[in-house]
């Protein structure tokens, strides 16, 4: 899981630098072409480079490598969390059948979810209409087991706490979760809208640059190419997709 996460993070860096270099080279060619009348080769070259950058941006913005890298980091966190839960249960008491079934459900769910596909129907929606939480883990249920007296008791009550202490802590956590959930939801929506805007703006600007260079407006092409480089650097350099995925994960944990 760590290796896949690092691989996808490297993809993000490689594609970011490659697209920026292509776009800047095309913008430079368009700028040089604006200084004279006999620069047909520069115009055609810049048009081809802008077109290539547009196609690459569309693909990269669809895949969102930084978001995929964060999804893999989350997979590592979930597997470690599951390992700690299993070790805790074994340490505290003898595992029952419900404990084994719950652990198996989580292991199978994580094994099915990761590594997440780059494209296709099983891919997590990168640009949902509204900000929503990530959902890979089985629904949380408080499994119950029978004690020696034949009564049912919750498996998460064998922690040495009294019922009053647990109720007080639940109330405190509920207040904190409500406040944090509102903040994460608001910020998540903002990041989602920003990511959508940047994902559309980058290819649109390089497309305008390609048309401008081909149509004989090299200054327009150079300006649009420079702006496209800035947009692409902000989107994938700052890793807006990763930030969005972090908020989705935090929202899910709450």
C-alpha positions as CSV (number, residue, x, y, z in Angstrom):
1,X,0.0,0.0,0.0
2,X,2.8,2.4,0.9
3,X,4.6,1.6,-2.4
4,X,1.4,2.3,-4.5
5,X,0.8,5.5,-2.6
6,X,4.4,6.7,-3.3
7,X,4.1,5.6,-7.0
8,X,1.0,7.7,-7.5
9,X,2.5,10.6,-5.7
10,X,5.5,10.4,-8.1
11,X,3.0,10.3,-11.0
12,X,1.6,13.6,-9.8
13,X,5.0,15.2,-9.7
14,X,6.1,13.8,-13.0
15,X,3.0,14.8,-14.9
16,X,2.9,18.3,-13.2
17,X,6.5,19.0,-14.3
18,X,6.0,17.5,-17.8
19,X,2.8,19.5,-18.5
20,X,4.3,22.7,-17.2
21,X,7.4,22.3,-19.4
22,X,5.3,21.6,-22.5
23,X,3.0,24.5,-21.9
24,X,5.9,27.0,-21.2
25,X,7.8,25.8,-24.2
26,X,4.7,26.3,-26.4
27,X,4.1,29.8,-24.9
28,X,7.8,30.7,-25.6
29,X,7.4,29.6,-29.2
30,X,4.2,31.6,-29.6
31,X,5.9,34.6,-28.1
32,X,8.9,34.3,-30.4
33,X,6.5,33.9,-33.4
34,X,4.9,37.2,-32.5
35,X,8.1,39.0,-33.3
36,X,8.1,38.3,-37.0
37,X,5.9,37.2,-39.9
38,X,7.8,34.1,-41.1
39,X,7.6,31.8,-38.2
40,X,5.2,29.2,-39.5
41,X,7.2,26.4,-37.9
42,X,7.1,28.0,-34.5
43,X,3.3,28.5,-34.8
44,X,2.7,24.9,-35.8
45,X,5.0,23.6,-33.1
46,X,3.4,25.7,-30.4
47,X,-0.1,24.6,-31.6
48,X,0.9,20.9,-31.4
49,X,2.4,21.4,-27.9
50,X,-0.6,23.3,-26.6
51,X,-2.9,20.5,-28.0
52,X,-0.8,17.9,-26.3
53,X,-0.9,19.8,-23.0
54,X,-4.7,20.1,-23.3
55,X,-5.1,16.3,-23.7
56,X,-2.7,15.5,-20.9
57,X,-4.4,18.0,-18.6
58,X,-7.8,16.5,-19.3
59,X,-6.5,13.0,-18.4
60,X,-4.6,14.1,-15.3
61,X,-7.5,16.2,-14.0
62,X,-9.8,13.2,-14.4
63,X,-7.5,10.8,-12.6
64,X,-6.3,13.2,-9.9
65,X,-3.1,11.4,-8.9
66,X,-2.6,13.4,-5.7
67,X,-6.1,12.3,-4.6
68,X,-5.3,8.7,-5.4
69,X,-2.1,8.9,-3.4
70,X,-4.0,10.2,-0.4
71,X,-6.5,7.3,-0.8
72,X,-3.6,4.9,-0.6
73,X,-2.3,6.6,2.5
74,X,-5.7,6.2,4.0
75,X,-5.6,2.5,3.1
76,X,-2.4,2.1,5.1
77,X,-4.0,4.0,8.1
78,X,-7.1,1.7,8.0
79,X,-5.1,-1.5,7.9
80,X,-3.0,-0.3,10.8
81,X,-6.1,0.7,12.7
82,X,-7.6,-2.7,12.1
83,X,-4.4,-4.4,13.3
84,X,-4.5,-2.4,16.5
85,X,-8.2,-3.2,17.0
86,X,-7.5,-7.0,16.6
87,X,-4.5,-6.8,19.0
88,X,-6.6,-4.9,21.6
89,X,-9.4,-7.5,21.5
90,X,-7.0,-10.3,21.9
91,X,-5.2,-8.6,24.8
92,X,-8.4,-7.6,26.7
93,X,-10.4,-10.8,26.3
94,X,-10.9,-14.0,24.4
95,X,-12.3,-13.1,20.9
96,X,-15.8,-14.3,20.2
97,X,-17.4,-15.3,16.9
98,X,-18.8,-11.8,16.3
99,X,-15.3,-10.3,16.7
100,X,-13.9,-12.7,14.1
101,X,-16.8,-11.9,11.7
102,X,-16.4,-8.1,12.1
103,X,-12.6,-8.3,11.5
104,X,-13.1,-10.5,8.4
105,X,-15.7,-8.0,7.0
106,X,-13.2,-5.2,7.4
107,X,-10.3,-7.1,6.0
108,X,-12.3,-8.2,2.9
109,X,-13.7,-4.6,2.4
110,X,-10.2,-3.1,2.5
111,X,-8.8,-5.8,0.3
112,X,-11.6,-5.2,-2.3
113,X,-11.2,-1.4,-2.2
114,X,-7.5,-1.0,-2.5
115,X,-5.6,-0.3,-4.7
116,X,-8.4,1.8,-6.1
117,X,-8.7,1.8,-9.9
118,X,-7.6,4.8,-11.9
119,X,-10.7,4.8,-14.1
120,X,-14.0,3.0,-14.4
121,X,-17.2,2.5,-12.4
122,X,-15.4,1.3,-9.3
123,X,-13.3,4.5,-9.1
124,X,-14.4,6.9,-6.3
125,X,-16.1,9.9,-7.8
126,X,-13.5,12.7,-8.1
127,X,-16.0,15.5,-8.8
128,X,-19.3,14.8,-7.0
129,X,-22.1,17.3,-7.3
130,X,-22.0,17.8,-3.6
131,X,-19.3,17.2,-1.0
132,X,-19.8,13.8,0.6
133,X,-17.9,11.5,2.9
134,X,-15.8,8.6,1.7
135,X,-17.4,5.2,2.2
136,X,-15.2,2.1,2.0
137,X,-15.5,0.6,5.5
138,X,-18.4,-1.7,6.4
139,X,-21.1,0.1,8.4
140,X,-20.2,0.4,12.0
141,X,-22.2,-1.9,14.3
142,X,-21.8,-2.5,18.0
143,X,-21.7,-6.3,18.0
144,X,-22.9,-8.1,21.1
145,X,-21.9,-11.3,22.8
146,X,-23.2,-13.4,25.6
147,X,-21.4,-13.3,28.9
148,X,-21.2,-16.2,31.4
149,X,-24.6,-15.5,32.8
150,X,-26.2,-15.8,29.3
151,X,-26.9,-12.0,29.0
152,X,-26.0,-9.9,26.0
153,X,-23.3,-7.3,26.4
154,X,-21.6,-5.0,23.9
155,X,-18.1,-6.0,22.8
156,X,-16.8,-2.5,23.3
157,X,-17.8,-2.3,27.0
158,X,-14.8,-4.4,28.3
159,X,-12.6,-1.3,28.7
160,X,-12.8,-0.8,32.5
161,X,-15.0,2.3,32.2
162,X,-18.2,2.7,34.1
163,X,-21.4,3.4,32.2
164,X,-21.6,7.0,33.6
165,X,-18.1,7.8,32.4
166,X,-18.9,6.5,28.9
167,X,-22.1,8.6,28.7
168,X,-20.2,11.7,29.7
169,X,-17.5,11.1,27.1
170,X,-20.1,10.4,24.4
171,X,-21.7,13.8,25.1
172,X,-18.3,15.6,24.9
173,X,-17.4,13.8,21.7
174,X,-20.8,14.5,20.2
175,X,-20.4,18.2,20.7
176,X,-16.9,18.2,19.3
177,X,-18.0,16.1,16.3
178,X,-20.9,18.4,15.5
179,X,-18.6,21.4,15.4
180,X,-15.8,19.7,13.5
181,X,-18.2,18.1,11.1
182,X,-19.7,21.5,10.2
183,X,-16.2,23.0,9.6
184,X,-15.0,20.0,7.5
185,X,-18.2,20.1,5.5
186,X,-17.9,23.8,4.7
187,X,-14.2,23.6,3.9
188,X,-14.7,20.4,1.9
189,X,-17.3,22.1,-0.3
190,X,-15.0,25.0,-0.9
191,X,-12.1,22.7,-1.9
192,X,-14.4,20.7,-4.1
193,X,-15.6,23.8,-6.0
194,X,-12.0,25.1,-6.3
195,X,-10.9,21.7,-7.7
196,X,-13.7,21.7,-10.2
197,X,-12.9,25.2,-11.3
198,X,-9.2,24.5,-11.7
199,X,-9.8,21.2,-13.5
200,X,-11.9,23.0,-16.1
201,X,-9.8,26.1,-16.4
202,X,-6.4,24.4,-17.2
203,X,-7.5,22.5,-20.3
204,X,-9.7,25.5,-21.4
205,X,-6.8,27.9,-21.3
206,X,-4.4,25.5,-23.2
207,X,-7.2,24.9,-25.7
208,X,-7.6,28.7,-26.2
209,X,-3.8,28.9,-26.5
210,X,-3.8,26.2,-29.2
211,X,-6.5,28.0,-31.2
212,X,-4.8,31.4,-30.8
213,X,-1.5,30.1,-32.0
214,X,-3.0,28.3,-35.0
215,X,-5.2,31.3,-35.9
216,X,-2.4,33.8,-35.9
217,X,-2.8,35.3,-32.4
218,X,0.5,34.4,-30.8
219,X,0.3,36.9,-28.0
220,X,-3.1,35.5,-26.9
221,X,-1.6,32.0,-27.1
222,X,1.4,33.0,-25.0
223,X,-0.8,34.7,-22.3
224,X,-3.2,31.8,-22.2
225,X,-0.3,29.3,-21.9
226,X,1.3,31.2,-19.1
227,X,-2.0,31.3,-17.2
228,X,-2.6,27.6,-17.8
229,X,0.8,26.9,-16.3
230,X,-0.1,28.8,-13.2
231,X,-3.5,27.0,-12.9
232,X,-1.9,23.6,-13.4
233,X,0.9,24.4,-10.8
234,X,-1.7,25.4,-8.2
235,X,-4.0,22.5,-8.8
236,X,-1.4,19.7,-8.8
237,X,1.5,21.4,-7.0
238,X,-0.6,22.3,-4.0
239,X,-2.4,19.0,-4.5
240,X,-5.9,20.2,-4.2
241,X,-7.2,16.7,-4.9
242,X,-5.3,15.4,-1.9
243,X,-6.7,18.2,0.3
244,X,-10.2,17.3,-0.8
245,X,-9.7,13.6,0.0
246,X,-8.4,14.5,3.4
247,X,-11.6,16.4,4.2
248,X,-13.7,13.5,2.9
249,X,-11.8,11.0,5.1
250,X,-12.0,13.3,8.2
251,X,-15.7,13.8,7.6
252,X,-16.1,10.0,7.4
253,X,-14.3,9.5,10.7
254,X,-16.8,11.9,12.4
